[in-house]
Amino acid sequence: MLKKLWRKIARTWRRSMSNDQQWIEYLRSQGMRIGSECRILDREVPSEPFLIRVGNHVTITGGVRLITHDGAIWLYREKDPSINRFAPIDIKDNCFIGMDSIIMPGVTIGPNAVVAAGAVVTRDVPQGTVVGGVPARVLVSVEEYLEKIRRESLPVSAEERRRIENGEDQTRVMRAKLMQVFDWDRLDSK
């Protein structure tokens, strides 16, 4: 009962962190090595944060699990008490880790890589690639990914670009653009 209450209090406290920087400082205090300009949107502490290194300009989205140990070994401890498996996770500079992905022990994610949402990464990710799937495999290069996104992106007018460059909130500008493109007012009236 007390353990359950403590977990609830801890979960509430983690969610109360008002910004990414406070959360990152907390993770650093737990031994996780985190570079500059990072965003860590998940509010769960990995079981061995001291085995995780995150480079500069990395985004780790919600629901990501960074697993640094093999919990199944517990089944065999009775036969061999010395058996265990721990391995570090190394996420290099300029990476994006998508929602609900799982990074397994011993994995290195190369610089400029993207891990798609829901991927289970069981081996190293080459630099400049996009990986996805279960288990994760290389889908495309980052250059191919960016080219596809450019083709599918909404055109931004000179006025919209000027508003963003002059410091207006990009989210607000793009929200207005999306409402215009998808004609939400018309959809709401149905």
C-alpha positions as CSV (number, residue, x, y, z in Angstrom):
1,M,0.0,0.0,0.0
2,L,2.8,2.4,1.0
3,K,4.8,1.5,-2.2
4,K,1.7,2.2,-4.4
5,L,1.2,5.6,-2.7
6,W,4.9,6.5,-3.1
7,R,4.7,5.7,-6.8
8,K,1.7,7.9,-7.2
9,I,3.5,10.8,-5.4
10,A,6.6,10.3,-7.5
11,R,4.6,10.2,-10.7
12,T,2.7,13.4,-9.8
13,W,6.0,15.1,-8.9
14,R,7.6,14.2,-12.2
15,R,4.7,15.5,-14.1
16,S,4.8,18.8,-12.2
17,M,8.2,19.7,-13.6
18,S,7.3,22.9,-15.4
19,N,9.8,22.7,-18.2
20,D,12.3,20.4,-20.0
21,Q,15.3,22.1,-18.4
22,Q,14.2,21.3,-14.8
23,W,13.6,17.7,-15.9
24,I,17.0,17.5,-17.6
25,E,18.7,18.8,-14.5
26,Y,17.0,16.2,-12.4
27,L,18.1,13.4,-14.8
28,R,21.6,14.7,-14.7
29,S,21.5,14.6,-10.9
30,Q,20.6,10.9,-11.3
31,G,23.8,10.3,-13.4
32,M,22.4,10.6,-16.9
33,R,24.9,12.5,-19.2
34,I,22.9,15.0,-21.4
35,G,24.3,17.5,-23.8
36,S,23.1,21.0,-24.6
37,E,19.9,22.0,-26.4
38,C,18.1,18.8,-25.7
39,R,14.4,18.2,-25.2
40,I,13.3,15.2,-23.1
41,L,9.5,15.0,-23.1
42,D,9.1,11.7,-21.4
43,R,8.9,12.0,-17.6
44,E,10.0,8.5,-16.6
45,V,13.4,7.9,-15.1
46,P,15.3,5.0,-16.7
47,S,16.3,2.3,-14.2
48,E,20.0,2.9,-14.7
49,P,20.3,6.5,-15.9
50,F,24.0,6.5,-15.3
51,L,24.4,4.1,-18.3
52,I,22.8,6.6,-20.7
53,R,24.5,9.3,-22.7
54,V,22.6,11.8,-24.8
55,G,24.5,14.1,-27.1
56,N,23.7,17.7,-28.1
57,H,20.4,18.8,-29.8
58,V,18.5,15.6,-29.2
59,T,14.7,15.2,-28.8
60,I,13.4,12.2,-26.8
61,T,9.6,12.2,-27.1
62,G,6.9,10.8,-24.8
63,G,6.7,7.1,-24.0
64,V,10.2,6.3,-25.0
65,R,11.8,3.5,-23.0
66,L,15.6,3.4,-22.6
67,I,16.4,-0.1,-21.3
68,T,19.9,-0.7,-20.1
69,H,19.5,-4.2,-18.6
70,D,18.1,-7.6,-19.5
71,G,15.4,-8.3,-16.8
72,A,14.8,-11.9,-18.1
73,I,18.1,-12.9,-16.5
74,W,16.2,-13.0,-13.2
75,L,14.7,-16.3,-14.2
76,Y,18.2,-17.9,-14.2
77,R,19.7,-16.3,-11.1
78,E,18.9,-19.4,-9.0
79,K,21.1,-21.6,-11.2
80,D,23.8,-18.9,-11.7
81,P,23.7,-16.1,-9.1
82,S,26.5,-14.2,-10.9
83,I,24.7,-13.9,-14.2
84,N,23.6,-10.4,-15.4
85,R,23.5,-8.2,-18.4
86,F,23.8,-4.4,-18.4
87,A,24.9,-2.3,-21.3
88,P,25.0,1.5,-22.0
89,I,22.9,3.4,-24.5
90,D,24.6,6.2,-26.4
91,I,22.5,8.7,-28.4
92,K,24.8,10.9,-30.5
93,D,24.2,14.5,-31.5
94,N,21.2,15.8,-33.5
95,C,18.9,12.8,-33.1
96,F,15.1,12.5,-32.8
97,I,13.6,9.5,-30.9
98,G,9.9,9.1,-31.8
99,M,7.0,8.4,-29.4
100,D,6.7,5.0,-27.7
101,S,9.9,3.7,-29.2
102,I,12.1,1.3,-27.2
103,I,15.9,1.4,-27.2
104,M,17.5,-1.8,-26.0
105,P,20.8,-2.3,-24.0
106,G,24.1,-1.7,-25.8
107,V,22.6,0.4,-28.7
108,T,24.4,3.4,-30.2
109,I,22.2,5.8,-32.2
110,G,24.5,7.6,-34.7
111,P,24.5,11.3,-35.3
112,N,21.7,12.9,-37.3
113,A,19.5,9.9,-37.0
114,V,15.7,9.6,-36.6
115,V,14.0,6.7,-34.7
116,A,10.4,6.4,-35.9
117,A,7.5,6.2,-33.4
118,G,6.9,2.7,-32.0
119,A,10.3,1.3,-33.2
120,V,12.1,-1.3,-31.2
121,V,15.8,-0.6,-31.6
122,T,17.9,-3.7,-31.0
123,R,21.1,-2.8,-32.8
124,D,23.1,0.3,-33.6
125,V,21.6,2.9,-35.9
126,P,23.9,4.2,-38.6
127,Q,24.4,8.0,-38.8
128,G,22.1,10.0,-41.1
129,T,19.4,7.3,-41.3
130,V,15.7,7.0,-40.4
131,V,14.9,3.6,-38.7
132,G,11.5,2.2,-37.8
133,G,9.6,-1.1,-37.2
134,V,9.9,-4.0,-34.9
135,P,12.7,-4.8,-34.8
136,A,13.9,-1.4,-36.2
137,R,15.5,-1.4,-39.6
138,V,16.8,1.4,-41.9
139,L,13.9,2.9,-43.8
140,V,15.5,5.8,-45.7
141,S,18.4,8.2,-45.4
142,V,17.7,11.5,-43.6
143,E,18.2,13.3,-47.0
144,E,15.5,11.1,-48.6
145,Y,13.2,11.7,-45.6
146,L,13.7,15.5,-45.8
147,E,13.0,15.5,-49.5
148,K,9.8,13.6,-49.0
149,I,8.7,16.0,-46.2
150,R,9.5,19.0,-48.5
151,R,7.3,17.6,-51.2
152,E,4.4,17.1,-48.7
153,S,4.8,20.3,-46.8
154,L,2.2,23.0,-46.9
155,P,3.4,26.0,-48.9
156,V,4.2,29.0,-46.7
157,S,3.5,32.4,-48.2
158,A,6.0,35.3,-48.0
159,E,3.8,37.0,-45.4
160,E,3.7,33.9,-43.2
161,R,7.4,33.4,-43.5
162,R,8.0,37.1,-42.6
163,R,5.7,36.7,-39.5
164,I,7.7,33.7,-38.3
165,E,11.1,35.4,-39.0
166,N,9.9,38.5,-37.1
167,G,9.4,36.5,-34.0
168,E,5.8,35.6,-34.2
169,D,5.1,32.2,-32.7
170,Q,5.6,29.6,-35.5
171,T,2.9,27.3,-33.9
172,R,0.3,30.1,-34.1
173,V,1.2,30.9,-37.7
174,M,1.0,27.2,-38.7
175,R,-2.2,26.6,-36.8
176,A,-3.9,29.5,-38.8
177,K,-2.5,28.0,-42.0
178,L,-3.8,24.5,-41.2
179,M,-7.2,25.9,-40.3
180,Q,-7.3,27.7,-43.6
181,V,-6.2,24.6,-45.6
182,F,-8.5,22.2,-43.9
183,D,-11.3,24.8,-43.7
184,W,-12.2,23.9,-40.1
185,D,-14.9,26.6,-39.8
186,R,-16.8,24.8,-42.6
187,L,-16.3,21.4,-41.0
188,D,-17.4,22.7,-37.6
189,S,-20.7,24.0,-39.1
190,K,-21.8,20.5,-40.3
